[in-house]
């Protein structure tokens, strides 16, 4: 008798699991997410903060260098004799 009641109790669970859509899937973590998780495990908070601050400084330096190049091109165009292209 108990075997029959145990199989009857698991039947709704099996039906519920099969009722999920076939397209439902769990997205695997991206490489960025995996690296961030590894970073959190391996580095202490201070190291993570220092690394992020350094990366932000690199990006800011790149932005400033781009602005300097654009300003230099503009100054060269204004100083050049002849028709103005700007």
ABEGO torsion letter per residue (X at the ends): XAAAAAAAAAAAAAAAAAABBAABBBBBBBAAAAAAAAAAAABBAAAAAAAAAAAAAAAAAAAAAAAAAAAAAAAAAAABBEBBAX
